[in-house]
């Protein structure tokens, strides 16, 4: 009887291990680099920024001019409903208007000139009018360094983005952690009603996973996924890289379902995984769209919808 019980127990354990193995696989990372080698030039461990963007204040080669530069005047401003950002301010042609964190609203002042202004064309103030849903009293103007008048919304200078090539594009959202789509009241457009985990397209990294607050999700190359998830980020590391809390499978969008599970860390905290790899956010990211954790220490990378680390070296 004891022998039979022992055999049954061993068989059950083997089945459990095989099930976990099938769910988690043996992928050790090495996601395919996207538009640039985002792992190169990564800051040293403990660094708070990501240097792979080139000039993070511009986010675009000044020579690359999109359709946004074709419309010189703003015309009647409108409010557009964006699935991720909620209400977004546009010009009469439907192009998204943006604000720059390095500008000031009180008093209004633009700090985007030269190449920056080629990548982010200032919106002229000469014919701008308020359309439906926009408070006309929020419209104003500021005199730029070259003497031209730029439209302001709630005091914030307004811009288009050269890489927005058609009405409704919001590819400038979050570029360099300093550029954001304008809401009708001049504030930053806010991500609304996001699932627990979803996918955002970043102009530099491609499709990456974000949490319910729109914050970038990361993987740590020192972690393990097979035969079960193991986090190598503990203590002070966990304060800098908070573990993502468990998310319902139904509360996700665009994320691979296989290996989408949670596990209990040694400290008792439950952590979410994607493709069985533990995932985190970064305390150095201050706003949705920030990717300051990308490449930090050569071990932290944003995550693709399949759970791979974007731009990480092959292991």
N, C-alpha and C positions, 0 to 999 in steps of 0.2 A: 504493500500500500504506500509506504514512504517513497519507494523507488518510483512508482507511478506518479505520485504527486510532484516529485522532484523533476521528472521528465516533462510533465505538463507545464511546470513553472518555467523551466528553461526554454521550452518551445514558445511560451507566451512572450518571454523576454526577447527572444530572437525576432518574433513577429513585430514587436514594438520597435526594435532597432531598425529592422528593414523598412518599416513604415516611415520612420523619421529620416532614414537615409534617402528614401525615394522622394520625400517632401523637400529635403534640403539640398541634395546634390553635393557636388564637390568643387563648385566654382570658387576659385581663389582670387577672383578679381581680374584686373587688367582690362577695363572697359576700353572700347575703341575710341581714340581721340577724335574730336569733332573738328570744327573749323580751324582750330589752332592747337598746338601742343600745350594744353592748359596745365600740365604738370611741370613744365619747364619754368625755371625761375621762381619756384615756390619759395615763400618766406621760410625762414628757419623756424624750428619748433618753438611754439610759444608766441609766434608772430600773430598780429591781429589783422593782417590784410592779405589781399590776393594781388600779386603783381602781374598776372598773366593777361590782363586786359589792355595792356598798352597804356594809353592815356584814359584813365577812368572817368575824367571829367567830360570828355567828348563822346566817346563810345562809337565813333565812326570816323573813317578816313575822310578828311575834308574834301577829297576829290570825288567821293561817291555822292552824287546828288540824285535824290529820288524825286518822285512826283510832287512831294510836299513843297519843293522850291519853285514849282511851276506857277503856283497860285500866289501872286504878289499881295493881294488884298485879303482881308478877313471876311468882309461882307457881314451878313446876318449870322451871328453865332447860334449854335444849336446844342441841344443836349442829346447825347447818344447813350443807349443802354448797352453796356458791355457785360457779357456773361460772368466775367471774373471781377471786374472793377466797379460794377454798378454804373452810376451816372457819370459820363465823361463829357467834357466840353470839346466841341469841334468848331471848325470854321464853316463857312457856307458850302464848301465843297466836301465836307465830311471828314476832313483830316483832323486827327487828334491834336489838341494843344497841350503843351507841357510846361512845367515850372522847374527851376533849377535851385537846389538847396543852397548853393553858394551865393545866390542873389539875396536881396533884402526887400521886404515889403513896406517897412516903416523906417525911413522913407524908402520909396521904390528905387531900386538901383540894380542894373544889370551888370554882372561880372562875366559875361560870355561875349568875347570879342574875337577878332581874327579867325583862326581856324575853327575855334569853337562855334562861332556864329555861322560858319559855312556848314558845319555838321548839324547845327541847331538854328535854322533861320529864324530870326526875330519876327514876330507878327506885327505888321504895320498897324498903327492906331487910326489912320486917316479915315477909314470908312466903316469901322467895326460898329455894329449895332446889336442890341440884345434881342434874341429870339425868345420863343416860348420857354418858360421855366427858368429864365435868367434875370436876376435883379440888375436893372440898368445902372443903378447907383454904384455897383461894384466895378463897372468898367472905367478905366482911366488910362493914363499914358505916362511914359517916362522918357526923358531925353537921353539918348544913348551918347557914347563918347564921340561918335561921328556926326552928331547933330540930328539924326533921324528920330522920329517919334515911334516908340514901341508900345503896343497894347499891354495894359496891366489888368489883371482880374483880382480884385481884393487886394490890390497893391503889388501882386506878384507879376513880374514881366512874363509874357507868354511867348512860346516858341513852337515851331513845328520840328519834326525830325526828318532828316534827309533820307533815312532808310524806310520810312513809311511810304510805300509806293501806291497805295490805294486807300480810298475812304474806309474808315473803320480799323485800319492797322494801329496797333499799340506796341510796336516793337521797341519803342523808346522807354517803355515802362521799366523802371528800376536800373537803367544803365548806369554803371559806375557807382550805384548806391546813392546817386545825387539827382537823378532825373525822374520825374513822376508825372503821369497824366493829371491834368487839372480837373477838379470837380467844378460844377457850376458856381460854387461859392468861393472859388480861389484856393481851396484847400486841396490836399492830395486825394485823388480818387482812391477809395478804399476797396480792398477785396471783400466781397460779400458772399455769405452762404456757401463757403467752400466745404467740401467733404473733409473727413479726417485726414485723408491723403489724396492728393490729386497731382496732375502733371501741368507744369508751366513751361512754355518755350522761352528759353533764354537766348539772346542774340549771339552770345559767345559760346555757350555750353551745349546748346540744343535742348532737347526735352529732358527736364529734370523734375524730381518729385519735390512737392512742397507739403507742409502740414496744414492744419485747418486755419491757421492764421496767415497762410501764404509764405511762411518762412522756409528757406531752403533746407532740405534734409541731406545729411552727410553720412558717409561710411568711413570707418577707421580700418586701415589696412592691417593692423595688428590683431583685429578680431578674428574669430573663427565661425564658420557656419556649419561645418560637418565634423562629426556626425550629429552635433547639436549646436545651437548658437552659444557662443561664449564671448563676453565683452572684456576687452583688455583695458577699458577706460574706467578707472575707479578713482575714488578720493577727489583730489583737486582737479583731475581731468574731467570728472563728471560735472563739476561746477561750471567748467568752461564749455563743455559739450554736453548739455542736458539730454538724457535719454528720452526718446519719443514714447509717450504712453501708448498702451494698446489701443488699436482702432478696429472697429467692427469691419469685417470683410465687405459688408454691404455699404459701408460708409467710405468707399474709395471710388476713384474714377480714373481710368487710364493706367492703373498700376497692375502689374502682373499678379494674378491670384495665387499661382503656385508658390509655396513657401512664404505666403503672407500669414504670419503667425506671431504670437508673443511668447516670451519666456520669462522666467523669474531669475533675476540676477542674484548673486550671493548675498547682496545687501538687502534682499527681500523686495526690491523694486521691480515691477513688471515693465518690460521693454518690448516695443514693437520691432519686428523684422520685416524686411522685404527680400524675398528669395532666401530666407533664413538668416540674412545678415543683419545684425543689430543696426539701428539707425538713430541719428542724433540731430539736434539743431546746434547752432553756434551762437554763443553769447555775444560774439563780436558783430553779428548781423543785427542791425537796429531797425530795419524796415523790410517789408515784403519786397522781394527782388534783389536784396543784398546777397552777394556770394563771396563775402570776405573770408569764409572758411576754406574756399577752394584751394587745394594744394598746400595748405599749412603743414609745415614740417615734412612735406613729401609723403604724408600718411593719411591726410583727410581730403575726401573728394565728394562732390555732389553725386547724386544717385540717379541713374536712368530708370525709366519705368520697369525695366527688367531686373533692377537691383544691382547693376554694375556701377563701379566707380568711374565717373567721367574723366577721361584723360589720364588715369593712373597708369604707371608703368606695368608691363606684363610681369607676372610673378611666377 
